[in-house]
Amino acid sequence: MEKQALPASSCSLVLLEESKKSPLLLSNGGGGYPPAAANGSLVPLSAASGGGGGACAGPDKKGGVVTAVGAGPGYPERETWTRQMDFIMSCVGFAVGLGNVWRFPYLCYKNGGGVFLIPYLLFIFVGGIPIFFLEIALGQFMKAGSINVWNIAPLFKGLGYASMVIVFFCNTYYIMVLAWGFYYLIKSFSSTLPWSTCDNEWNTPSCIEIFHHQDCKNGSLANVTITGNLTCAELANARSPIIEFWENKVLNISSGLDEPGQFNWELMLCLVAVWVLVYFCVWKGVKSTGKIVYFTATFPYVVLIILLVRGVTLPGAYDGIMYYIKPDWSKLEEAQVWIDAGTQIFFSYAIGLGALTALGSYNRFNNDCYKDAFVLALINSGTSFFAGFVVFSILGFMAAEQGVDISQVAESGEKHVS
């Protein structure tokens, strides 16, 4: 009776089980893996044992026998990272982002300061690290991206397509954020920063460069002139040139959907430039990407260190940092604190998107992804906590300059992180 061929998605599982029963079957005199496994691909039993009728063999269209390698017949051999550090840097560059630098510090101060670390650490070990490890290990084992990896359970393959849709939208709006950053970078080379003065065409009469809210704390001074021709009552509605540059120049916000506004060709050129840069970063696969991430993943840390050194030397930095870490134990009784901790883990660890599975698929088959998961979790969460000191040292300075409470400065960015 002819032996029935198993689906290609089951070949890796059969290979694993057979190798447990007969380790010599896959031995090549080296580390216990077949030659192709040394670079991350799985060799079917029929090829490893020298026979042509293994469990993972089946008739092809011409009546012969085909064998499944990696994700299945017809798929090219999967590339691997040149060095394992390429994988670590790629994951750091992918997972560490705005969620760590701004969203975590904001949620930390909002939900009780240092007390927020209790539910945060709990969710790291209960949900973050296990799912993080699962995604990397699944991609490493199946040697496939977020769609073909579900050959292990074809019923759930729709999850792979759904994750691709999510990643598409994420890439679209993150590219726009990069375009904004690139735009600010170009404008910062001006001799006078355009967001530092109120003498520009996009500024309004309500624009004011220096605030003196501390002189208006007495309500009886409402009609006293404090700065230029502005009274305290008018000062309450004054706008910073930083805000006006962002809203009136960069975003060019119109009055409503019925008024599309003007075309910002400068921002459009920045968007095109960023897309071109991203294309040339990935067009040669992991061999080129693995080199570029050494800059893209480490440069943000250099900037954060520089900003921290500068931030802690500014007046009001200490008050900002204490506002960030000061514990409020009563917050632990609120369900929203625990919800924010759980959502922050999924957001900052970038789990459930399929991208970690794709990055893990370029690992060698025998890579210690268990250790990698803990190292990456430590880097990710450590960056979040470290960035909080950077952000709130500067927020403390801004609050001192404007003469307002730190909460008013911090909450002004809530709409950008929610």
Beta strands, then each sheet from edge to edge (+ up, - down):
strand 1: 57-59
strand 2: 65-67
strand 3: 225-227
strand 4: 230-231
sheet 1: 1+ 2-
sheet 2: 3+ 4-
end
